Amino acid sequence: MSSRDEAIGSSGGHEVQSDYDKLRRLPYLYTFNVLNTAALLCTVSTPLALYAAELGVPKDRIGLLGGIMPFAQVLCIAFLPLVMQFSQRITSALAYGGRYLFLLPWLAAPLFLGTPDIVFWILFGSMTLFSISRTVAETALWPWSQEYTPKQVRGRISGITSLLVLPAALLGSLAIQLWLDSRTGIDRFFPVIVIGVMLGLVSAFTLLGLGGGKPRPGSARGLDAIKAMRTPIRDGNFWLYLYSSGTQFFVYTVVNLFLVLYFRERLGISSGQLVLMAAFIPVGGAAGALISGWFVDRYGTRAIRITLQGLQVVLLFCLLLVNDRLPGVHVIAGAIFFLFGLLFQSSISVGGIYMLNYVPPAQKENYMTLAYATDGIIGGGVTFLAGMLLNFLEVQPVTLFGTTLGSYETLFVVSAVAVVSSAIAFGLLKEEGATGVRDFFGQFRRGSPIRALLSIHRYGALTSEERRRELTYGFGGTRSALVKEELIAALSDPSFDVRHEAIQSLGHLPPSPAVIRALESMLTYEGLVELQYAALASLGRIKSRDSGHRVAHFLDSPNPLLRARAMRTLGDIRDDTWLPRIRTLLLDDPEIDCRLAAVSALGKFRDHRSIDGLLGIYRQLAGDDAGLSGEPRSKVVLLALAKILDLEESFSREWRREEKVVGYRLPNLLDRLRNALRRRSTEESEQHSRLLTKAAVALSTGSTGEAFAALQSLRSYVAASGHAAAPSVLQIMDGTRDIAQPHRALLILLSLALRPVLSA
């Protein structure tokens, strides 16, 4: 093959494929999987169980036939020297193709229909040779697969593969069903078997189009290859993976084999219909692989696998409720087959991706051979025992909590327990850079996860700058951590507007280390003040306290906008390390916008020590605002004081109402103070009550002087009060005493602050 066709590098004399070349050759992998799926569908899948049952093979022996293939995997250790010596690509292709030739003796089994033992041994011999050849092929294929699949898209490849096999699975299953149901006699299985063998032969040789697989220079050969098994055997984390993988494989094999027989016996569904319904398994597998593959590439394998296994347990217990008295049993059976494929096949795929990512490339053959052998021992051996268990349980049923379980029902309960143990083991595995299980589920508890997932799909399409900006803005509206990868990637978008929207949207997501790091990186964007400003605002919105020192760096910025935003952000995250500095800036910063930002920050800190400084700013602004017809800036100070007095919500509500209809709320607040004074029942309090009543009437004319004087006259009550807020209220009254025509917002604040003090 020419260098033009091989995009490879060289490492120690060993050819290494580039990711580009791996992606270019993936159509060969997809073709192999499509044809091989069709071949298995015609041979050792559902037709095997049905063919054996119609030949009179008992259940325990059908279980043995189904268990040969996984159990033969233990022979992979013996074939390891062969795999290390010769090309893994050629070995896989020859062994995969050769295994289908060993199924041709099946055609002779009906000749011995009167001798059940001979029939069984014909099927057994063919399956044994098929399984041994498969073991040789997969002993080579598993380590080779680490070479021809790029690590960063292994989940995506798994999903695409499952999707592409659907047409073959559906059309093949439909054709088999129509054929089997339209004819009678055991010979109706013959064309199905022959077609399956032919498709299997063709599929095997498509593997030759993939690259890699050559023996590595310096790798262990012969018996040394077997001795090198000591390394994976000593890896405790890998043994934990092997247990999880083996138990999951056991449950999948058992349920896949006996689910068909369960529906055939309990629900009375015909063989042809079951073959068609079983096609929903790859349909579900494709859907599950696409979904799980997408999540795996983003979040790692642990959380995804455990989620799938939790749903497996639910499905297995739901099987206990299925019976022929339920309406629409055919629909229910089809749905169960679909869910079985979605949950079990995708779970196995996720486990395989973990192994590909975890196994060291220099010892991949040893690690993967151990995994393959372990799966075979657990899956094959226990499958055989499951067949024996079914026969035993039909004679000796199990009673659980007063309810007698049938043989199949007991098997499903045992399988559920095995899945739980598998999930626990997988949750204990080490996985570098993966999202934890708790963090993964946490992403679905906040925001709108469905809306987020739909937005992610649209964002990945070909879009204009305006559309990307809209979608990026929409990501923030979902408030879901699921979109953080897209938003972080959008920070590198060529469009300034998209980057700006991405920064703002990140501020609406749940805080996480990845989001905080991304926003902090934008603080170093020298020259792009708007992006720095947006990043400061977003860090404050998610309250990233650990970013305080990075934010405080902008307190010395020559740009007044960045200084102001930094102070507001420090107030948002409540990093009181910088509180003294903000107090200083309140008085010394030359820009009024920065001093107002300091006011806002000190209010968020609820800093009682800053009340005098805030009042100084307020008096200055109140004088400046007197000649303005627009929005008075002094209200910023009043809001900060309201926060310090813990009156923010009531102050904001009452002021909005008063601003909407002048004279609507303020007289009512004065009436409440008057009622509080009347409870004192003294001549002085009655006098002040009358002043408040008169002041409330005067407010309708627009003048605030009389009402302000009435409020200031209550100073003696505040000074004598033992209420905790009395000293602060007294500071505000004294600090605003000299204002001639105070704004109504000040009267609202004083009225709200005085009421609890007078009632104490």
ZAMARGU-4260 file (C-alpha; in steps of 0.2 Angstrom, whole numbers, plus 5000, padded with zeros to 4 digits):
<rodrens>
0) 5000/5000/5000 | 5007/5017/4995 | 5012/5031/5007 | 4998/5041/4999 | 4985/5028/5005
5) 4994/5026/5022 | 4994/5042/5032 | 5005/5035/5045 | 5020/5041/5056 | 5034/5031/5063
10) 5037/5027/5081 | 5051/5015/5085 | 5050/5007/5068 | 5031/5003/5071 | 5019/5011/5059
15) 5006/5021/5068 | 4990/5027/5059 | 4985/5045/5059 | 4967/5049/5065 | 4963/5055/5048
20) 4967/5038/5040 | 4957/5029/5054 | 4942/5040/5050 | 4944/5037/5031 | 4944/5018/5033
25) 4929/5017/5045 | 4917/5013/5030 | 4925/4996/5030 | 4921/4994/5049 | 4903/4999/5046
30) 4901/4987/5031 | 4908/4973/5042 | 4896/4976/5056 | 4881/4977/5044 | 4884/4961/5035
35) 4890/4952/5051 | 4874/4957/5060 | 4863/4950/5046 | 4873/4934/5046 | 4871/4931/5065
40) 4853/4935/5063 | 4851/4921/5051 | 4861/4908/5061 | 4866/4908/5079 | 4854/4921/5085
45) 4835/4918/5087 | 4835/4904/5073 | 4847/4893/5084 | 4835/4892/5099 | 4820/4890/5087
50) 4828/4877/5076 | 4834/4867/5091 | 4817/4868/5100 | 4808/4861/5084 | 4821/4847/5083
55) 4816/4842/5100 | 4832/4848/5110 | 4827/4850/5128 | 4829/4867/5137 | 4845/4863/5147
60) 4854/4857/5131 | 4848/4873/5122 | 4856/4883/5136 | 4872/4873/5133 | 4872/4877/5115
65) 4870/4895/5119 | 4884/4895/5132 | 4897/4887/5120 | 4901/4903/5111 | 4905/4913/5126
70) 4912/4899/5136 | 4925/4895/5122 | 4932/4913/5125 | 4943/4905/5138 | 4953/4898/5125
75) 4959/4915/5119 | 4974/4914/5131 | 4980/4899/5121 | 4978/4908/5105 | 4988/4924/5111
80) 5005/4918/5104 | 4997/4917/5087 | 4989/4934/5088 | 5006/4942/5094 | 5016/4933/5080
85) 5005/4937/5064 | 4994/4951/5058 | 4979/4954/5068 | 4970/4960/5053 | 4972/4945/5043
90) 4969/4933/5058 | 4953/4942/5062 | 4947/4941/5044 | 4951/4922/5041 | 4944/4917/5057
95) 4928/4927/5056 | 4925/4920/5039 | 4930/4902/5043 | 4918/4901/5057 | 4903/4901/5046
100) 4908/4886/5036 | 4907/4876/5052 | 4888/4879/5053 | 4884/4869/5037 | 4883/4853/5046
105) 4867/4860/5054 | 4858/4855/5038 | 4861/4837/5041 | 4853/4837/5059 | 4835/4834/5053
110) 4841/4817/5045 | 4843/4811/5063 | 4826/4818/5069 | 4822/4801/5077 | 4838/4801/5087
115) 4838/4816/5098 | 4856/4813/5105 | 4864/4813/5087 | 4854/4829/5083 | 4861/4837/5099
120) 4879/4832/5095 | 4878/4838/5077 | 4873/4855/5083 | 4885/4855/5098 | 4900/4850/5087
125) 4896/4864/5074 | 4893/4877/5088 | 4910/4872/5096 | 4920/4874/5080 | 4911/4890/5076
130) 4915/4897/5094 | 4933/4892/5093 | 4935/4901/5077 | 4926/4916/5084 | 4938/4916/5099
135) 4953/4916/5087 | 4945/4931/5078 | 4941/4941/5093 | 4957/4938/5102 | 4965/4947/5087
140) 4951/4960/5085 | 4949/4967/5102 | 4967/4973/5104 | 4967/4978/5085 | 4952/4989/5088
145) 4962/5001/5099 | 4972/5005/5083 | 4958/5008/5071 | 4946/5019/5081 | 4951/5036/5087
150) 4949/5038/5105 | 4940/5055/5105 | 4925/5048/5095 | 4924/5030/5100 | 4906/5033/5108
155) 4901/5041/5091 | 4908/5026/5081 | 4898/5014/5092 | 4882/5024/5089 | 4884/5025/5071
160) 4888/5007/5069 | 4872/5002/5079 | 4862/5014/5068 | 4869/5007/5052 | 4865/4989/5056
165) 4846/4993/5058 | 4841/4990/5040 | 4849/4973/5039 | 4842/4968/5056 | 4824/4974/5052
170) 4823/4969/5034 | 4832/4952/5038 | 4820/4949/5053 | 4805/4953/5042 | 4811/4942/5028
175) 4814/4927/5040 | 4797/4929/5049 | 4788/4929/5032 | 4798/4914/5027 | 4796/4904/5042
180) 4777/4908/5045 | 4773/4904/5027 | 4780/4887/5027 | 4780/4871/5038 | 4793/4858/5042
185) 4810/4859/5048 | 4817/4861/5031 | 4811/4879/5030 | 4826/4884/5041 | 4838/4878/5028
190) 4838/4894/5016 | 4840/4905/5031 | 4855/4896/5037 | 4863/4896/5020 | 4861/4914/5017
195) 4868/4918/5034 | 4884/4908/5030 | 4886/4917/5014 | 4884/4934/5022 | 4896/4929/5035
200) 4909/4925/5023 | 4908/4941/5014 | 4908/4952/5030 | 4924/4944/5036 | 4934/4950/5021
205) 4929/4968/5023 | 4940/4969/5038 | 4955/4969/5027 | 4951/4987/5022 | 4955/4993/5039
210) 4973/4998/5044 | 4985/4993/5057 | 4986/4976/5066 | 5004/4972/5062 | 5015/4964/5075
215) 5024/4977/5086 | 5043/4976/5086 | 5050/4970/5103 | 5033/4964/5109 | 5032/4947/5118
220) 5031/4932/5107 | 5027/4913/5110 | 5026/4908/5128 | 5033/4925/5134 | 5016/4932/5127
225) 5007/4921/5140 | 5019/4925/5154 | 5016/4944/5151 | 4998/4940/5157 | 5005/4944/5174
230) 5004/4962/5172 | 4985/4963/5170 | 4982/4950/5183 | 4991/4961/5196 | 4980/4976/5191
235) 4966/4977/5204 | 4956/4990/5195 | 4956/4980/5179 | 4949/4965/5189 | 4935/4976/5196
240) 4931/4980/5178 | 4932/4962/5173 | 4919/4957/5187 | 4907/4971/5181 | 4909/4967/5163
245) 4907/4948/5166 | 4891/4950/5176 | 4884/4961/5163 | 4888/4950/5149 | 4881/4935/5159
250) 4864/4944/5161 | 4863/4949/5143 | 4867/4932/5137 | 4855/4923/5148 | 4840/4935/5145
255) 4844/4936/5127 | 4843/4917/5125 | 4828/4914/5136 | 4817/4929/5133 | 4812/4922/5117
260) 4807/4905/5125 | 4798/4915/5139 | 4787/4924/5127 | 4784/4908/5116 | 4778/4898/5131
265) 4769/4911/5142 | 4762/4922/5129 | 4759/4910/5115 | 4768/4920/5101 | 4773/4911/5086
270) 4791/4908/5080 | 4790/4919/5065 | 4783/4933/5076 | 4796/4931/5089 | 4810/4932/5075
275) 4802/4949/5069 | 4800/4956/5087 | 4818/4951/5091 | 4823/4963/5078 | 4818/4977/5090
280) 4833/4972/5100 | 4846/4980/5087 | 4834/4994/5085 | 4834/4998/5103 | 4853/4994/5103
285) 4856/5007/5089 | 4845/5020/5099 | 4855/5017/5115 | 4872/5017/5107 | 4868/5034/5098
290) 4863/5041/5115 | 4875/5033/5126 | 4890/5036/5114 | 4886/5055/5113 | 4886/5056/5132
295) 4902/5045/5134 | 4912/5056/5122 | 4907/5071/5133 | 4906/5064/5151 | 4916/5047/5151
300) 4909/5030/5154 | 4905/5027/5173 | 4890/5038/5175 | 4882/5032/5158 | 4885/5014/5162
305) 4877/5015/5179 | 4862/5024/5173 | 4859/5011/5160 | 4861/4997/5173 | 4849/5005/5185
310) 4836/5005/5171 | 4840/4987/5167 | 4835/4982/5185 | 4818/4991/5182 | 4815/4982/5166
315) 4819/4965/5173 | 4807/4967/5187 | 4794/4973/5175 | 4795/4957/5166 | 4788/4948/5182
320) 4771/4957/5178 | 4770/4951/5160 | 4757/4938/5156 | 4744/4933/5143 | 4730/4942/5151
325) 4737/4959/5148 | 4729/4969/5133 | 4741/4971/5118 | 4754/4958/5123 | 4762/4959/5106
330) 4765/4977/5108 | 4771/4974/5126 | 4783/4961/5120 | 4790/4972/5106 | 4793/4986/5118
335) 4802/4974/5130 | 4813/4968/5116 | 4817/4986/5111 | 4821/4992/5129 | 4832/4976/5131
340) 4842/4981/5116 | 4843/4999/5121 | 4849/4996/5139 | 4859/4980/5138 | 4868/4982/5121
345) 4873/5000/5124 | 4879/4996/5142 | 4890/4983/5135 | 4897/4995/5122 | 4900/5008/5135
350) 4910/4995/5145 | 4920/4991/5130 | 4924/5009/5127 | 4930/5010/5145 | 4942/4996/5142
355) 4949/5003/5126 | 4953/5020/5135 | 4960/5011/5150 | 4971/4998/5143 | 4989/5003/5140
360) 4993/5001/5121 | 5010/4992/5124 | 5000/4978/5133 | 4983/4979/5125 | 4984/4960/5119
365) 4987/4954/5137 | 4974/4965/5145 | 4960/4962/5132 | 4964/4943/5131 | 4961/4942/5150
370) 4945/4952/5148 | 4939/4941/5134 | 4942/4925/5143 | 4934/4931/5159 | 4918/4936/5149
375) 4918/4919/5142 | 4920/4910/5158 | 4906/4920/5167 | 4894/4922/5152 | 4896/4904/5145
380) 4897/4894/5161 | 4882/4903/5169 | 4872/4902/5153 | 4873/4883/5154 | 4869/4883/5173
385) 4854/4895/5169 | 4847/4881/5157 | 4849/4868/5171 | 4841/4880/5183 | 4826/4883/5173
390) 4823/4864/5172 | 4825/4863/5191 | 4814/4877/5195 | 4800/4870/5184 | 4799/4856/5197
395) 4804/4865/5213 | 4797/4883/5211 | 4803/4897/5223 | 4792/4906/5235 | 4796/4924/5238
400) 4786/4935/5251 | 4771/4922/5249 | 4771/4923/5230 | 4777/4908/5220 | 4789/4913/5206
405) 4790/4903/5190 | 4806/4897/5183 | 4808/4912/5171 | 4803/4924/5184 | 4816/4918/5196
410) 4829/4919/5183 | 4825/4937/5180 | 4826/4941/5199 | 4843/4933/5199 | 4848/4943/5184
415) 4843/4959/5192 | 4854/4956/5208 | 4868/4952/5196 | 4866/4969/5187 | 4866/4978/5203
420) 4882/4971/5209 | 4889/4975/5191 | 4884/4993/5193 | 4892/4994/5210 | 4908/4987/5204
425) 4909/4999/5189 | 4905/5014/5200 | 4921/5010/5209 | 4932/5010/5194 | 4946/5024/5191
430) 4942/5035/5176 | 4953/5050/5172 | 4944/5065/5167 | 4926/5058/5168 | 4911/5066/5176
435) 4906/5058/5192 | 4889/5049/5194 | 4882/5062/5206 | 4888/5076/5195 | 4881/5068/5180
440) 4864/5066/5188 | 4865/5084/5195 | 4865/5091/5177 | 4847/5085/5175 | 4841/5092/5191
445) 4843/5110/5186 | 4837/5120/5172 | 4828/5112/5156 | 4838/5097/5151 | 4827/5092/5136
450) 4828/5110/5129 | 4847/5110/5132 | 4849/5093/5122 | 4838/5100/5108 | 4848/5116/5107
455) 4864/5106/5107 | 4858/5097/5091 | 4854/5113/5082 | 4870/5121/5087 | 4880/5107/5079
460) 4872/5110/5062 | 4878/5122/5049 | 4873/5139/5055 | 4876/5158/5052 | 4884/5170/5064
465) 4867/5177/5068 | 4860/5160/5071 | 4875/5154/5082 | 4872/5170/5092 | 4854/5166/5095
470) 4858/5148/5100 | 4872/5153/5111 | 4860/5165/5120 | 4847/5151/5121 | 4859/5140/5130
475) 4859/5152/5145 | 4841/5151/5146 | 4841/5132/5148 | 4851/5134/5164 | 4857/5117/5161
480) 4875/5111/5164 | 4873/5099/5148 | 4877/5114/5137 | 4893/5119/5145 | 4904/5110/5132
485) 4896/5120/5118 | 4897/5136/5127 | 4915/5133/5131 | 4919/5129/5113 | 4910/5145/5108
490) 4922/5155/5117 | 4934/5152/5102 | 4921/5156/5089 | 4927/5168/5076 | 4913/5179/5079
495) 4915/5192/5093 | 4896/5193/5096 | 4895/5174/5098 | 4909/5174/5111 | 4901/5188/5121
500) 4884/5178/5121 | 4894/5163/5127 | 4902/5172/5141 | 4885/5178/5147 | 4876/5162/5145
505) 4890/5153/5155 | 4885/5164/5170 | 4868/5156/5170 | 4874/5138/5171 | 4876/5129/5188
510) 4894/5133/5194 | 4907/5120/5190 | 4926/5119/5189 | 4925/5119/5170 | 4914/5134/5168
515) 4924/5144/5181 | 4941/5140/5172 | 4933/5145/5155 | 4927/5162/5162 | 4943/5165/5171
520) 4952/5162/5155 | 4942/5177/5147 | 4949/5189/5160 | 4966/5188/5151 | 4958/5194/5135
525) 4968/5211/5135 | 4961/5224/5123 | 4943/5216/5122 | 4936/5226/5137 | 4918/5220/5133
530) 4923/5202/5135 | 4932/5205/5151 | 4917/5214/5158 | 4905/5200/5153 | 4917/5187/5161
535) 4918/5197/5177 | 4899/5199/5177 | 4896/5180/5174 | 4909/5175/5188 | 4899/5186/5200
540) 4882/5178/5194 | 4888/5160/5198 | 4896/5167/5214 | 4914/5160/5211 | 4922/5164/5227
545) 4938/5155/5222 | 4940/5168/5208 | 4941/5183/5220 | 4960/5186/5218 | 4958/5186/5199
550) 4943/5198/5200 | 4952/5209/5212 | 4966/5212/5200 | 4954/5223/5190 | 4952/5235/5205
555) 4968/5243/5199 | 4962/5244/5181 | 4964/5261/5172 | 4947/5257/5164 | 4933/5263/5175
560) 4921/5251/5168 | 4932/5236/5173 | 4935/5243/5190 | 4916/5246/5193 | 4912/5228/5187
565) 4926/5221/5198 | 4918/5229/5213 | 4901/5223/5209 | 4907/5205/5206 | 4917/5205/5223
570) 4900/5210/5231 | 4891/5196/5222 | 4903/5182/5227 | 4905/5190/5245 | 4924/5189/5245
575) 4927/5200/5261 | 4945/5199/5259 | 4944/5214/5248 | 4931/5223/5258 | 4943/5236/5265
580) 4949/5240/5248 | 4931/5243/5242 | 4928/5255/5257 | 4943/5265/5251 | 4937/5266/5233
585) 4920/5272/5239 | 4929/5288/5245 | 4944/5289/5234 | 4939/5283/5216 | 4939/5298/5205
590) 4924/5291/5194 | 4907/5292/5201 | 4902/5276/5192 | 4915/5267/5201 | 4910/5275/5218
595) 4892/5269/5214 | 4899/5252/5210 | 4907/5252/5227 | 4890/5257/5235 | 4882/5242/5227
600) 4896/5230/5232 | 4895/5236/5250 | 4877/5234/5251 | 4879/5216/5245 | 4892/5214/5259
605) 4879/5221/5271 | 4893/5231/5278 | 4887/5241/5293 | 4904/5250/5295 | 4901/5258/5278
610) 4885/5267/5282 | 4893/5284/5285 | 4902/5283/5269 | 4886/5278/5260 | 4877/5293/5267
615) 4891/5304/5262 | 4888/5298/5244 | 4869/5299/5246 | 4870/5318/5251 | 4881/5322/5236
620) 4870/5313/5224 | 4853/5319/5232 | 4859/5337/5228 | 4864/5333/5211 | 4848/5323/5207
625) 4837/5338/5213 | 4839/5347/5196 | 4837/5331/5186 | 4821/5326/5178 | 4827/5308/5174
630) 4830/5293/5186 | 4839/5299/5202 | 4855/5290/5205 | 4854/5292/5224 | 4842/5277/5224
635) 4857/5266/5222 | 4863/5271/5239 | 4846/5268/5247 | 4845/5251/5240 | 4862/5247/5247
640) 4856/5254/5264 | 4841/5243/5263 | 4851/5228/5260 | 4862/5232/5275 | 4846/5234/5286
645) 4839/5217/5278 | 4825/5227/5270 | 4829/5225/5252 | 4814/5215/5247 | 4801/5226/5255
650) 4810/5242/5250 | 4810/5237/5232 | 4792/5231/5232 | 4785/5247/5240 | 4796/5258/5229
655) 4790/5250/5213 | 4772/5252/5219 | 4774/5270/5224 | 4783/5274/5207 | 4769/5266/5197
660) 4756/5277/5206 | 4762/5292/5216 | 4754/5292/5233 | 4748/5274/5233 | 4760/5266/5246
665) 4769/5280/5255 | 4754/5287/5265 | 4750/5269/5270 | 4767/5266/5277 | 4765/5282/5287
670) 4748/5275/5293 | 4757/5259/5299 | 4770/5270/5309 | 4755/5280/5317 | 4747/5264/5323
675) 4763/5258/5330 | 4765/5274/5340 | 4747/5274/5346 | 4750/5257/5355 | 4762/5267/5366
680) 4746/5277/5373 | 4756/5293/5378 | 4752/5311/5375 | 4769/5312/5365 | 4765/5297/5355
685) 4748/5304/5351 | 4756/5321/5345 | 4768/5312/5334 | 4753/5301/5327 | 4744/5317/5322
690) 4760/5324/5313 | 4761/5308/5303 | 4742/5309/5298 | 4744/5327/5292 | 4760/5322/5283
695) 4752/5308/5274 | 4739/5320/5268 | 4752/5332/5262 | 4760/5319/5251 | 4746/5320/5239
700) 4752/5337/5234 | 4769/5331/5229 | 4779/5339/5243 | 4789/5327/5254 | 4796/5340/5266
705) 4782/5339/5279 | 4782/5320/5279 | 4801/5319/5281 | 4801/5331/5296 | 4787/5320/5304
710) 4799/5305/5302 | 4814/5314/5308 | 4804/5319/5324 | 4804/5301/5329 | 4822/5301/5333
715) 4820/5301/5351 | 4810/5284/5350 | 4824/5277/5340 | 4838/5282/5352 | 4828/5275/5366
720) 4825/5258/5358 | 4834/5242/5362 | 4831/5235/5344 | 4847/5228/5336 | 4844/5239/5320
725) 4842/5255/5330 | 4860/5262/5329 | 4860/5260/5310 | 4843/5268/5308 | 4849/5282/5319
730) 4864/5284/5308 | 4853/5286/5293 | 4842/5298/5301 | 4856/5309/5306 | 4865/5308/5290
735) 4850/5314/5280 | 4843/5327/5292 | 4849/5342/5282 | 4841/5337/5265 | 4827/5350/5261
740) 4817/5340/5249 | 4821/5322/5250 | 4816/5309/5237 | 4801/5298/5241 | 4812/5283/5240
745) 4821/5290/5256 | 4804/5291/5265 | 4800/5273/5260 | 4816/5267/5267 | 4814/5277/5283
750) 4796/5271/5286 | 4801/5253/5283 | 4816/5255/5295 | 4807/5264/5309 | 4792/5252/5310
755) 4801/5237/5318 | 4812/5249/5329 | 4796/5258/5336 | 4787/5241/5338 | 4801/5234/5349
</rodrens>
